[in-house]
Amino acid sequence: MSAPAVLYHFAFHPASRAARLALGEAKIDYGEEPVRPWEDDCPLFELNPSGMPPVLTVTEKGKALTLCEIDAILGWIEERSKGDLLLPSDMAERAEARRLGAWFSRRFTDEVDAVLLHERMEKPLLRLGPPDARMLREGREALRSHLSLLEPLASGREWLAGRRLSQADLIAAGHLSVLDYFGEIAWASWPALKLWYSKLKSRPCFRPLLGDRFPGVHPAPWYADLDF
């Protein structure tokens, strides 16, 4: 049974992208409310004390729910499906999916996004000046370190956590797709990850992301190419 839903999100926020992918994969109809979390009048502050996207508002059986941030949204999707839609039934793969999700939400966010996306995305939005070359080098080095850990997972498995697509793939794609937009991933150096990413890009849930555009910055030439 479908539920009326509205997703408050910023198109280039990795967790917001993961939420869009998950809702699309679950075939849940929802409306979109783009937000700008750095602005004082952002409606997120009335919905989520942290002021962070994504937030999903839903109505089920006449009851309004406000689901703040990616873990709550993914949990609601999984509970609503009454099955193993985005978490494998196999306990080892389920644990691995959760481990990888936490890795991206913590270490990848802190070591890669907080540097590269700050320099490439937040600085232009907040008018904080040009990117710092030293910080870009550090962020790119951290990105290569993380990709070197993901490459053997993609090489030895059908999906990142195991035999089937899971939350881990959608969370990872939320982060990597933003970096891909800015041309920060040299896919030729990571052939297994490139194949994994191409499979995700070909899924219907991914198509809306390929139409996103960041003001003043053209996407990498291969960004919307399914056969990149």
VENBEL-V798882 format. One record per pair of residues at least 24 apart in sequence whose ideal C-beta (glycine too) atoms are under 6 Angstrom apart, sorted by sequence separation. I is the first residue (numbers start at 0). J is the second residue. D is the distance in whole Angstrom. If there is no record, write none. Layout:
BEGIN
I&J&D + I&J&D
END
This chain:
BEGIN
114&138&3 + 201&225&5 + 4&29&4 + 5&30&5 + 6&31&6 + 7&32&5 + 9&34&6 + 200&225&5 + 1&28&5 + 5&32&5 + 7&34&5 + 172&199&5 + 111&141&5 + 110&141&4 + 111&142&5 + 176&208&6 + 18&53&4 + 7&43&6 + 15&52&5 + 154&191&4 + 182&219&4 + 15&53&4 + 107&145&6 + 153&191&4 + 180&218&5 + 14&53&6 + 150&189&5 + 153&192&5 + 12&52&5 + 150&191&5 + 150&192&5 + 153&195&4 + 180&222&5 + 9&52&5 + 146&189&5 + 149&192&6 + 8&52&5 + 7&52&6 + 8&53&4 + 6&53&6 + 7&54&4 + 6&55&5 + 4&55&6 + 5&56&5 + 18&69&6 + 25&76&5 + 17&69&5 + 21&73&6 + 4&57&4 + 18&72&5 + 2&57&5 + 3&58&5 + 14&69&4 + 21&76&6 + 2&59&5 + 25&84&6 + 99&159&6 + 99&160&6 + 119&181&5 + 96&160&4 + 95&160&4 + 100&166&5 + 100&167&5 + 103&170&5 + 107&174&6 + 92&160&5 + 99&167&4 + 103&171&6 + 115&183&6 + 92&161&4 + 96&165&4 + 96&166&5 + 100&170&5 + 96&167&4 + 103&174&5 + 87&161&6 + 87&163&6 + 87&165&6 + 85&165&6 + 85&166&5 + 73&166&5 + 11&120&6 + 21&169&5 + 20&169&4 + 17&169&5 + 17&170&5 + 17&173&3 + 16&173&4 + 13&173&4 + 16&176&6 + 13&174&4 + 13&177&5 + 11&177&5 + 24&204&4 + 23&204&3 + 20&204&5 + 16&208&6 + 10&211&4 + 11&213&6
END
